[in-house]
Amino acid sequence: MKKIIFVEDTYGVGFHRTVLEKLKEVKELDNSFNPRIERLPTGKCNPGLRGKGYF
């Protein structure tokens, strides 16, 4: 079975890879667990924030 982790933000791929590696180091996760981690391109979460000057 294929395992995929989808993340929405720019840094999510690297962050999740690091977390999984640390879990493997402390033996909380089996070394055979190697999901594909992909960024899921999304737009801005709330277009109303753009009008308030946040984006």
C-alpha distance matrix in Angstrom:
0.0 3.8 6.5 9.9 13.3 16.0 19.6 22.9 25.4 26.5 26.0 22.7 20.5 22.8 23.3 19.7 19.2 22.3 21.4 18.1 20.2 23.0 20.7 19.6 23.3 24.4 21.7 20.4 16.9 15.3 15.7 12.3 10.9 11.1 10.0 11.7 14.7 16.7 20.0 20.4 24.0 26.1 29.8 32.1 31.2 34.7 37.1 40.0 39.8 40.7 44.1 44.7 44.5 41.2 39.7
3.8 0.0 3.8 6.6 10.2 12.8 16.3 19.6 22.1 22.9 22.6 19.5 17.1 19.5 20.3 16.8 16.3 19.7 19.2 16.1 18.3 21.2 19.5 18.5 22.2 23.6 21.4 20.1 16.5 15.3 15.1 12.0 10.1 9.1 7.1 8.1 11.2 13.0 16.4 16.9 20.5 22.8 26.6 28.9 28.3 31.9 34.2 37.2 36.8 37.6 41.0 41.7 41.3 38.0 36.3
6.5 3.8 0.0 3.8 6.8 10.0 13.3 16.7 19.1 20.2 19.6 16.3 14.2 16.6 17.0 13.4 13.4 16.7 15.9 13.1 15.7 18.4 16.6 16.2 19.9 21.2 19.3 17.5 14.1 13.7 13.9 11.5 8.5 7.6 4.7 6.3 8.6 10.9 14.1 14.8 18.6 20.7 24.4 26.4 25.6 29.2 31.8 34.6 34.0 34.9 38.4 38.8 38.4 35.1 33.6
9.9 6.6 3.8 0.0 3.8 6.4 9.8 13.1 15.6 16.7 16.4 13.2 11.2 14.2 14.7 11.5 11.9 15.4 14.9 12.8 15.6 18.3 17.1 17.2 20.6 22.1 20.8 18.9 15.7 16.0 15.8 14.0 10.8 8.9 5.2 4.7 5.7 7.3 10.4 11.1 14.8 17.0 20.7 22.8 22.2 25.9 28.3 31.2 30.6 31.3 34.8 35.3 34.9 31.5 29.9
13.3 10.2 6.8 3.8 0.0 3.8 6.5 10.1 12.4 13.8 13.4 9.8 8.7 11.7 11.7 8.6 10.0 13.3 12.4 11.2 14.3 16.5 15.6 16.5 19.7 20.9 20.2 17.9 15.3 16.4 16.5 15.5 11.9 10.2 6.7 6.2 4.7 6.3 8.5 9.5 13.2 15.0 18.5 20.2 19.4 23.1 25.7 28.4 27.5 28.4 32.0 32.2 31.7 28.3 27.0
16.0 12.8 10.0 6.4 3.8 0.0 3.8 6.8 9.6 11.5 11.9 8.7 8.3 11.9 12.1 9.9 11.8 14.9 14.5 14.0 17.0 19.0 18.5 19.7 22.6 23.9 23.5 21.2 18.8 20.1 20.1 19.1 15.6 13.6 10.1 8.5 6.0 5.1 5.7 5.8 9.6 11.2 14.8 16.6 16.0 19.7 22.1 25.0 24.2 25.0 28.5 29.0 28.5 25.2 23.7
19.6 16.3 13.3 9.8 6.5 3.8 0.0 3.8 6.0 8.3 8.7 5.6 6.6 10.1 9.8 8.6 11.2 13.7 13.4 14.0 16.8 18.4 18.4 20.1 22.6 23.8 24.0 21.7 19.7 21.5 21.4 21.1 17.6 15.6 12.4 10.9 7.5 6.3 4.9 5.7 8.5 9.7 12.9 14.1 13.6 17.3 19.8 22.6 21.4 22.1 25.8 25.9 25.3 21.9 20.5
22.9 19.6 16.7 13.1 10.1 6.8 3.8 0.0 3.8 6.9 8.7 6.8 8.8 11.9 11.8 11.6 14.2 16.3 16.3 17.3 20.0 21.4 21.7 23.5 25.8 26.9 27.4 25.1 23.3 25.3 25.1 24.9 21.4 19.3 16.1 14.2 10.8 8.7 5.7 5.2 6.4 6.5 9.3 10.3 10.1 13.9 16.2 19.0 17.8 18.4 22.1 22.4 21.7 18.4 16.9
25.4 22.1 19.1 15.6 12.4 9.6 6.0 3.8 0.0 3.8 5.7 5.3 8.0 10.3 10.1 11.2 13.7 15.1 15.5 17.2 19.5 20.5 21.4 23.5 25.2 26.5 27.5 25.4 23.9 26.0 25.6 25.9 22.5 20.3 17.6 15.7 12.0 10.2 7.0 8.0 8.1 8.4 10.2 10.4 10.8 14.3 16.4 19.0 17.1 17.5 21.2 21.2 20.0 16.5 15.0
26.5 22.9 20.2 16.7 13.8 11.5 8.3 6.9 3.8 0.0 3.8 5.7 7.3 8.7 9.6 11.4 13.0 14.4 15.7 17.4 18.9 20.3 21.8 23.4 24.8 26.6 27.8 26.2 24.6 26.5 25.5 25.9 22.9 20.3 18.0 15.8 12.1 10.3 7.3 9.5 9.1 10.4 12.0 12.5 13.8 17.0 18.5 21.2 19.1 18.9 22.7 22.7 20.9 17.6 15.7
26.0 22.6 19.6 16.4 13.4 11.9 8.7 8.7 5.7 3.8 0.0 3.8 5.7 5.7 6.2 8.7 10.3 10.9 12.4 14.5 15.8 16.8 18.6 20.3 21.5 23.1 24.6 23.2 21.9 23.9 23.0 23.8 20.9 18.5 16.8 15.1 11.5 10.9 9.0 11.7 12.3 13.6 15.4 15.5 16.2 19.4 21.3 23.7 21.3 21.5 25.2 24.7 23.0 19.4 18.1
22.7 19.5 16.3 13.2 9.8 8.7 5.6 6.8 5.3 5.7 3.8 0.0 3.8 5.6 5.0 6.0 8.4 9.8 10.4 12.1 14.1 15.3 16.3 18.2 19.9 21.3 22.4 20.6 19.1 21.2 20.6 21.2 18.0 15.9 13.8 12.5 8.8 8.7 7.4 10.0 11.6 12.9 15.3 15.7 15.7 19.2 21.6 24.0 21.9 22.6 26.3 25.9 24.6 21.0 19.8
20.5 17.1 14.2 11.2 8.7 8.3 6.6 8.8 8.0 7.3 5.7 3.8 0.0 3.8 5.5 5.4 6.2 8.7 10.1 10.8 12.4 14.4 15.6 16.7 18.6 20.5 21.3 19.9 17.9 19.4 18.3 18.6 15.7 13.1 11.2 9.5 5.9 6.4 6.5 9.9 12.0 14.3 17.1 18.2 18.5 22.1 24.3 27.0 25.1 25.5 29.2 29.1 27.7 24.2 22.6
22.8 19.5 16.6 14.2 11.7 11.9 10.1 11.9 10.3 8.7 5.7 5.6 3.8 0.0 3.8 5.6 5.1 6.2 8.7 10.0 10.6 12.4 14.3 15.4 16.6 18.8 20.0 19.1 17.5 19.1 17.7 18.8 16.3 13.8 12.9 11.7 8.8 9.9 10.1 13.6 15.3 17.4 19.9 20.6 21.0 24.5 26.6 29.1 26.8 27.1 30.9 30.4 28.7 25.1 23.8
23.3 20.3 17.0 14.7 11.7 12.1 9.8 11.8 10.1 9.6 6.2 5.0 5.5 3.8 0.0 3.8 5.5 5.2 6.3 8.7 10.0 10.7 12.4 14.4 15.4 17.0 18.5 17.2 16.1 18.4 17.7 19.0 16.3 14.5 13.6 13.3 10.2 11.6 11.6 14.6 16.5 17.9 20.3 20.4 20.2 23.5 26.0 28.2 25.8 26.6 30.2 29.4 28.0 24.3 23.5
19.7 16.8 13.4 11.5 8.6 9.9 8.6 11.6 11.2 11.4 8.7 6.0 5.4 5.6 3.8 0.0 3.8 5.4 5.0 6.1 8.5 9.9 10.5 12.3 14.2 15.6 16.5 14.8 13.2 15.4 15.0 16.0 12.9 11.4 10.2 10.4 7.7 10.0 10.9 13.7 16.3 17.9 20.7 21.3 20.7 24.2 26.9 29.2 27.2 28.2 31.8 31.2 30.2 26.4 25.6
19.2 16.3 13.4 11.9 10.0 11.8 11.2 14.2 13.7 13.0 10.3 8.4 6.2 5.1 5.5 3.8 0.0 3.8 5.5 5.2 6.2 8.7 10.0 10.6 12.4 14.6 15.3 14.5 12.5 14.0 12.7 13.9 11.4 9.4 9.2 9.4 7.6 10.5 12.1 15.4 18.0 20.2 23.1 24.0 23.8 27.4 29.9 32.3 30.3 31.0 34.7 34.2 32.9 29.2 28.1
22.3 19.7 16.7 15.4 13.3 14.9 13.7 16.3 15.1 14.4 10.9 9.8 8.7 6.2 5.2 5.4 3.8 0.0 3.8 5.5 5.1 6.2 8.6 9.9 10.6 12.6 14.3 13.7 12.7 14.7 13.5 15.5 13.5 12.1 12.6 13.2 11.3 14.0 15.1 18.3 20.6 22.5 25.1 25.5 25.2 28.6 31.2 33.3 31.0 31.8 35.4 34.5 33.1 29.4 28.6
21.4 19.2 15.9 14.9 12.4 14.5 13.4 16.3 15.5 15.7 12.4 10.4 10.1 8.7 6.3 5.0 5.5 3.8 0.0 3.8 5.5 5.2 6.2 8.7 9.9 10.9 12.4 11.0 10.4 13.1 13.0 15.0 12.5 12.1 12.4 13.7 11.9 14.8 15.9 18.6 21.3 22.7 25.4 25.5 24.7 28.0 30.9 32.8 30.6 31.9 35.4 34.4 33.3 29.5 29.2
18.1 16.1 13.1 12.8 11.2 14.0 14.0 17.3 17.2 17.4 14.5 12.1 10.8 10.0 8.7 6.1 5.2 5.5 3.8 0.0 3.8 5.5 5.1 6.2 8.7 10.2 10.5 9.3 7.5 9.7 9.4 11.3 8.7 8.6 9.4 11.4 10.6 14.1 16.1 18.7 21.8 23.6 26.6 27.2 26.4 29.9 32.8 34.9 33.0 34.2 37.8 37.0 36.0 32.3 31.6
20.2 18.3 15.7 15.6 14.3 17.0 16.8 20.0 19.5 18.9 15.8 14.1 12.4 10.6 10.0 8.5 6.2 5.1 5.5 3.8 0.0 3.8 5.4 5.0 6.2 8.9 9.8 10.0 8.6 10.1 8.7 11.3 10.0 9.6 11.5 13.2 12.8 16.2 18.2 21.3 24.1 26.2 29.1 29.7 29.3 32.7 35.4 37.6 35.5 36.5 40.1 39.3 38.0 34.2 33.5
23.0 21.2 18.4 18.3 16.5 19.0 18.4 21.4 20.5 20.3 16.8 15.3 14.4 12.4 10.7 9.9 8.7 6.2 5.2 5.5 3.8 0.0 3.8 5.3 5.0 6.5 8.6 8.7 8.9 11.2 10.8 13.9 12.6 12.9 14.6 16.5 15.6 18.9 20.5 23.4 26.1 27.8 30.5 30.6 29.9 33.1 36.0 37.9 35.6 36.8 40.3 39.2 38.0 34.2 33.9
20.7 19.5 16.6 17.1 15.6 18.5 18.4 21.7 21.4 21.8 18.6 16.3 15.6 14.3 12.4 10.5 10.0 8.6 6.2 5.1 5.4 3.8 0.0 3.8 5.4 5.4 6.2 5.1 5.4 8.5 9.3 12.1 10.5 11.9 13.5 16.1 15.6 19.1 21.0 23.5 26.5 28.1 30.9 31.2 30.1 33.3 36.4 38.3 36.2 37.7 41.2 40.1 39.2 35.4 35.2
19.6 18.5 16.2 17.2 16.5 19.7 20.1 23.5 23.5 23.4 20.3 18.2 16.7 15.4 14.4 12.3 10.6 9.9 8.7 6.2 5.0 5.3 3.8 0.0 3.8 5.5 4.9 5.9 4.8 6.1 5.9 9.3 8.8 10.3 12.8 15.6 15.9 19.6 22.0 24.7 27.8 29.7 32.8 33.4 32.6 36.0 38.9 41.0 39.0 40.3 43.8 42.9 42.0 38.2 37.7
23.3 22.2 19.9 20.6 19.7 22.6 22.6 25.8 25.2 24.8 21.5 19.9 18.6 16.6 15.4 14.2 12.4 10.6 9.9 8.7 6.2 5.0 5.4 3.8 0.0 3.8 5.5 7.7 8.1 9.4 8.7 12.4 12.4 13.6 16.2 18.7 18.7 22.2 24.4 27.3 30.2 32.1 35.0 35.4 34.6 37.9 40.8 42.7 40.5 41.8 45.3 44.1 43.0 39.2 38.8
24.4 23.6 21.2 22.1 20.9 23.9 23.8 26.9 26.5 26.6 23.1 21.3 20.5 18.8 17.0 15.6 14.6 12.6 10.9 10.2 8.9 6.5 5.4 5.5 3.8 0.0 3.8 5.6 7.8 9.9 10.6 14.2 13.9 15.7 18.0 20.8 20.7 24.2 26.2 28.8 31.8 33.4 36.2 36.3 35.2 38.3 41.4 43.1 40.9 42.5 45.8 44.5 43.6 39.8 39.7
21.7 21.4 19.3 20.8 20.2 23.5 24.0 27.4 27.5 27.8 24.6 22.4 21.3 20.0 18.5 16.5 15.3 14.3 12.4 10.5 9.8 8.6 6.2 4.9 5.5 3.8 0.0 3.8 5.4 6.7 8.2 11.5 11.6 14.1 16.6 19.8 20.3 24.0 26.4 28.8 32.1 33.7 36.8 37.2 36.0 39.2 42.4 44.2 42.3 43.9 47.3 46.2 45.4 41.6 41.4
20.4 20.1 17.5 18.9 17.9 21.2 21.7 25.1 25.4 26.2 23.2 20.6 19.9 19.1 17.2 14.8 14.5 13.7 11.0 9.3 10.0 8.7 5.1 5.9 7.7 5.6 3.8 0.0 3.8 6.8 9.4 12.0 10.9 13.7 15.4 18.7 18.9 22.5 24.6 26.7 30.0 31.4 34.4 34.7 33.2 36.3 39.7 41.3 39.6 41.4 44.7 43.6 43.0 39.2 39.2
16.9 16.5 14.1 15.7 15.3 18.8 19.7 23.3 23.9 24.6 21.9 19.1 17.9 17.5 16.1 13.2 12.5 12.7 10.4 7.5 8.6 8.9 5.4 4.8 8.1 7.8 5.4 3.8 0.0 3.8 6.4 8.5 7.1 10.0 11.9 15.3 16.0 19.7 22.2 24.3 27.8 29.4 32.6 33.3 32.0 35.4 38.5 40.5 38.9 40.5 43.9 43.1 42.5 38.7 38.3
15.3 15.3 13.7 16.0 16.4 20.1 21.5 25.3 26.0 26.5 23.9 21.2 19.4 19.1 18.4 15.4 14.0 14.7 13.1 9.7 10.1 11.2 8.5 6.1 9.4 9.9 6.7 6.8 3.8 0.0 3.8 5.4 5.6 9.0 11.6 15.2 16.7 20.4 23.4 25.5 29.0 31.0 34.4 35.4 34.3 37.8 40.8 43.1 41.6 43.0 46.5 45.9 45.2 41.4 40.8
15.7 15.1 13.9 15.8 16.5 20.1 21.4 25.1 25.6 25.5 23.0 20.6 18.3 17.7 17.7 15.0 12.7 13.5 13.0 9.4 8.7 10.8 9.3 5.9 8.7 10.6 8.2 9.4 6.4 3.8 0.0 3.8 5.4 7.5 10.9 14.0 15.7 19.4 22.5 25.0 28.4 30.8 34.2 35.4 34.7 38.3 41.1 43.5 41.9 42.9 46.6 46.1 45.1 41.4 40.5
12.3 12.0 11.5 14.0 15.5 19.1 21.1 24.9 25.9 25.9 23.8 21.2 18.6 18.8 19.0 16.0 13.9 15.5 15.0 11.3 11.3 13.9 12.1 9.3 12.4 14.2 11.5 12.0 8.5 5.4 3.8 0.0 3.8 6.0 9.3 12.4 14.9 18.5 21.9 24.1 27.6 30.0 33.6 35.2 34.5 38.1 40.9 43.5 42.1 43.1 46.7 46.5 45.7 42.0 40.9
10.9 10.1 8.5 10.8 11.9 15.6 17.6 21.4 22.5 22.9 20.9 18.0 15.7 16.3 16.3 12.9 11.4 13.5 12.5 8.7 10.0 12.6 10.5 8.8 12.4 13.9 11.6 10.9 7.1 5.6 5.4 3.8 0.0 3.8 6.3 9.8 11.9 15.5 18.8 20.8 24.4 26.6 30.2 31.7 30.8 34.5 37.2 39.8 38.5 39.6 43.2 43.0 42.3 38.6 37.5
11.1 9.1 7.6 8.9 10.2 13.6 15.6 19.3 20.3 20.3 18.5 15.9 13.1 13.8 14.5 11.4 9.4 12.1 12.1 8.6 9.6 12.9 11.9 10.3 13.6 15.7 14.1 13.7 10.0 9.0 7.5 6.0 3.8 0.0 3.8 6.6 9.0 12.5 16.0 18.2 21.7 24.2 27.8 29.5 29.1 32.8 35.3 38.1 36.8 37.5 41.2 41.2 40.3 36.7 35.3
10.0 7.1 4.7 5.2 6.7 10.1 12.4 16.1 17.6 18.0 16.8 13.8 11.2 12.9 13.6 10.2 9.2 12.6 12.4 9.4 11.5 14.6 13.5 12.8 16.2 18.0 16.6 15.4 11.9 11.6 10.9 9.3 6.3 3.8 0.0 3.8 6.1 9.5 12.9 14.8 18.4 20.9 24.5 26.3 25.8 29.6 32.0 34.9 33.8 34.5 38.2 38.4 37.6 34.1 32.6
11.7 8.1 6.3 4.7 6.2 8.5 10.9 14.2 15.7 15.8 15.1 12.5 9.5 11.7 13.3 10.4 9.4 13.2 13.7 11.4 13.2 16.5 16.1 15.6 18.7 20.8 19.8 18.7 15.3 15.2 14.0 12.4 9.8 6.6 3.8 0.0 3.8 6.4 10.1 12.2 15.5 18.3 22.0 24.1 24.1 27.9 30.0 33.1 32.0 32.4 36.1 36.6 35.6 32.2 30.4
14.7 11.2 8.6 5.7 4.7 6.0 7.5 10.8 12.0 12.1 11.5 8.8 5.9 8.8 10.2 7.7 7.6 11.3 11.9 10.6 12.8 15.6 15.6 15.9 18.7 20.7 20.3 18.9 16.0 16.7 15.7 14.9 11.9 9.0 6.1 3.8 0.0 3.8 7.0 9.5 12.8 15.5 19.0 20.8 20.8 24.6 26.8 29.8 28.5 29.0 32.7 33.0 31.9 28.5 26.8
16.7 13.0 10.9 7.3 6.3 5.1 6.3 8.7 10.2 10.3 10.9 8.7 6.4 9.9 11.6 10.0 10.5 14.0 14.8 14.1 16.2 18.9 19.1 19.6 22.2 24.2 24.0 22.5 19.7 20.4 19.4 18.5 15.5 12.5 9.5 6.4 3.8 0.0 3.8 6.2 9.2 12.3 15.8 18.0 18.5 22.2 24.1 27.3 26.2 26.3 30.0 30.7 29.6 26.4 24.3
20.0 16.4 14.1 10.4 8.5 5.7 4.9 5.7 7.0 7.3 9.0 7.4 6.5 10.1 11.6 10.9 12.1 15.1 15.9 16.1 18.2 20.5 21.0 22.0 24.4 26.2 26.4 24.6 22.2 23.4 22.5 21.9 18.8 16.0 12.9 10.1 7.0 3.8 0.0 3.8 6.0 8.9 12.3 14.4 15.1 18.9 20.5 23.8 22.6 22.6 26.3 27.0 25.9 22.7 20.6
20.4 16.9 14.8 11.1 9.5 5.8 5.7 5.2 8.0 9.5 11.7 10.0 9.9 13.6 14.6 13.7 15.4 18.3 18.6 18.7 21.3 23.4 23.5 24.7 27.3 28.8 28.8 26.7 24.3 25.5 25.0 24.1 20.8 18.2 14.8 12.2 9.5 6.2 3.8 0.0 3.8 6.2 9.9 12.5 13.0 16.7 18.3 21.7 21.1 21.1 24.7 25.7 25.0 22.0 19.9
24.0 20.5 18.6 14.8 13.2 9.6 8.5 6.4 8.1 9.1 12.3 11.6 12.0 15.3 16.5 16.3 18.0 20.6 21.3 21.8 24.1 26.1 26.5 27.8 30.2 31.8 32.1 30.0 27.8 29.0 28.4 27.6 24.4 21.7 18.4 15.5 12.8 9.2 6.0 3.8 0.0 3.8 7.0 10.0 11.5 14.9 15.8 19.4 18.9 18.4 21.9 23.3 22.3 19.7 17.1
26.1 22.8 20.7 17.0 15.0 11.2 9.7 6.5 8.4 10.4 13.6 12.9 14.3 17.4 17.9 17.9 20.2 22.5 22.7 23.6 26.2 27.8 28.1 29.7 32.1 33.4 33.7 31.4 29.4 31.0 30.8 30.0 26.6 24.2 20.9 18.3 15.5 12.3 8.9 6.2 3.8 0.0 3.8 6.7 8.0 11.2 12.3 15.8 15.6 15.3 18.8 20.2 19.7 17.1 14.8
29.8 26.6 24.4 20.7 18.5 14.8 12.9 9.3 10.2 12.0 15.4 15.3 17.1 19.9 20.3 20.7 23.1 25.1 25.4 26.6 29.1 30.5 30.9 32.8 35.0 36.2 36.8 34.4 32.6 34.4 34.2 33.6 30.2 27.8 24.5 22.0 19.0 15.8 12.3 9.9 7.0 3.8 0.0 3.8 6.2 8.7 8.9 12.6 12.5 11.9 15.2 16.9 16.5 14.3 11.8
32.1 28.9 26.4 22.8 20.2 16.6 14.1 10.3 10.4 12.5 15.5 15.7 18.2 20.6 20.4 21.3 24.0 25.5 25.5 27.2 29.7 30.6 31.2 33.4 35.4 36.3 37.2 34.7 33.3 35.4 35.4 35.2 31.7 29.5 26.3 24.1 20.8 18.0 14.4 12.5 10.0 6.7 3.8 0.0 3.8 5.7 6.3 9.6 8.9 8.7 12.2 13.4 13.1 10.8 8.8
31.2 28.3 25.6 22.2 19.4 16.0 13.6 10.1 10.8 13.8 16.2 15.7 18.5 21.0 20.2 20.7 23.8 25.2 24.7 26.4 29.3 29.9 30.1 32.6 34.6 35.2 36.0 33.2 32.0 34.3 34.7 34.5 30.8 29.1 25.8 24.1 20.8 18.5 15.1 13.0 11.5 8.0 6.2 3.8 0.0 3.8 6.5 9.0 8.7 10.0 13.0 13.7 14.3 11.7 10.9
34.7 31.9 29.2 25.9 23.1 19.7 17.3 13.9 14.3 17.0 19.4 19.2 22.1 24.5 23.5 24.2 27.4 28.6 28.0 29.9 32.7 33.1 33.3 36.0 37.9 38.3 39.2 36.3 35.4 37.8 38.3 38.1 34.5 32.8 29.6 27.9 24.6 22.2 18.9 16.7 14.9 11.2 8.7 5.7 3.8 0.0 3.8 5.4 5.8 7.7 10.0 10.8 12.1 10.3 10.1
37.1 34.2 31.8 28.3 25.7 22.1 19.8 16.2 16.4 18.5 21.3 21.6 24.3 26.6 26.0 26.9 29.9 31.2 30.9 32.8 35.4 36.0 36.4 38.9 40.8 41.4 42.4 39.7 38.5 40.8 41.1 40.9 37.2 35.3 32.0 30.0 26.8 24.1 20.5 18.3 15.8 12.3 8.9 6.3 6.5 3.8 0.0 3.8 5.4 5.5 7.5 9.5 10.7 9.9 9.0
40.0 37.2 34.6 31.2 28.4 25.0 22.6 19.0 19.0 21.2 23.7 24.0 27.0 29.1 28.2 29.2 32.3 33.3 32.8 34.9 37.6 37.9 38.3 41.0 42.7 43.1 44.2 41.3 40.5 43.1 43.5 43.5 39.8 38.1 34.9 33.1 29.8 27.3 23.8 21.7 19.4 15.8 12.6 9.6 9.0 5.4 3.8 0.0 3.8 5.4 5.6 7.0 9.4 9.3 9.8
39.8 36.8 34.0 30.6 27.5 24.2 21.4 17.8 17.1 19.1 21.3 21.9 25.1 26.8 25.8 27.2 30.3 31.0 30.6 33.0 35.5 35.6 36.2 39.0 40.5 40.9 42.3 39.6 38.9 41.6 41.9 42.1 38.5 36.8 33.8 32.0 28.5 26.2 22.6 21.1 18.9 15.6 12.5 8.9 8.7 5.8 5.4 3.8 0.0 3.8 5.4 5.1 6.7 5.7 6.9
40.7 37.6 34.9 31.3 28.4 25.0 22.1 18.4 17.5 18.9 21.5 22.6 25.5 27.1 26.6 28.2 31.0 31.8 31.9 34.2 36.5 36.8 37.7 40.3 41.8 42.5 43.9 41.4 40.5 43.0 42.9 43.1 39.6 37.5 34.5 32.4 29.0 26.3 22.6 21.1 18.4 15.3 11.9 8.7 10.0 7.7 5.5 5.4 3.8 0.0 3.8 5.4 5.4 5.5 4.9
44.1 41.0 38.4 34.8 32.0 28.5 25.8 22.1 21.2 22.7 25.2 26.3 29.2 30.9 30.2 31.8 34.7 35.4 35.4 37.8 40.1 40.3 41.2 43.8 45.3 45.8 47.3 44.7 43.9 46.5 46.6 46.7 43.2 41.2 38.2 36.1 32.7 30.0 26.3 24.7 21.9 18.8 15.2 12.2 13.0 10.0 7.5 5.6 5.4 3.8 0.0 3.8 5.4 7.5 8.0
44.7 41.7 38.8 35.3 32.2 29.0 25.9 22.4 21.2 22.7 24.7 25.9 29.1 30.4 29.4 31.2 34.2 34.5 34.4 37.0 39.3 39.2 40.1 42.9 44.1 44.5 46.2 43.6 43.1 45.9 46.1 46.5 43.0 41.2 38.4 36.6 33.0 30.7 27.0 25.7 23.3 20.2 16.9 13.4 13.7 10.8 9.5 7.0 5.1 5.4 3.8 0.0 3.8 5.8 8.0
44.5 41.3 38.4 34.9 31.7 28.5 25.3 21.7 20.0 20.9 23.0 24.6 27.7 28.7 28.0 30.2 32.9 33.1 33.3 36.0 38.0 38.0 39.2 42.0 43.0 43.6 45.4 43.0 42.5 45.2 45.1 45.7 42.3 40.3 37.6 35.6 31.9 29.6 25.9 25.0 22.3 19.7 16.5 13.1 14.3 12.1 10.7 9.4 6.7 5.4 5.4 3.8 0.0 3.8 5.6
41.2 38.0 35.1 31.5 28.3 25.2 21.9 18.4 16.5 17.6 19.4 21.0 24.2 25.1 24.3 26.4 29.2 29.4 29.5 32.3 34.2 34.2 35.4 38.2 39.2 39.8 41.6 39.2 38.7 41.4 41.4 42.0 38.6 36.7 34.1 32.2 28.5 26.4 22.7 22.0 19.7 17.1 14.3 10.8 11.7 10.3 9.9 9.3 5.7 5.5 7.5 5.8 3.8 0.0 3.8
39.7 36.3 33.6 29.9 27.0 23.7 20.5 16.9 15.0 15.7 18.1 19.8 22.6 23.8 23.5 25.6 28.1 28.6 29.2 31.6 33.5 33.9 35.2 37.7 38.8 39.7 41.4 39.2 38.3 40.8 40.5 40.9 37.5 35.3 32.6 30.4 26.8 24.3 20.6 19.9 17.1 14.8 11.8 8.8 10.9 10.1 9.0 9.8 6.9 4.9 8.0 8.0 5.6 3.8 0.0
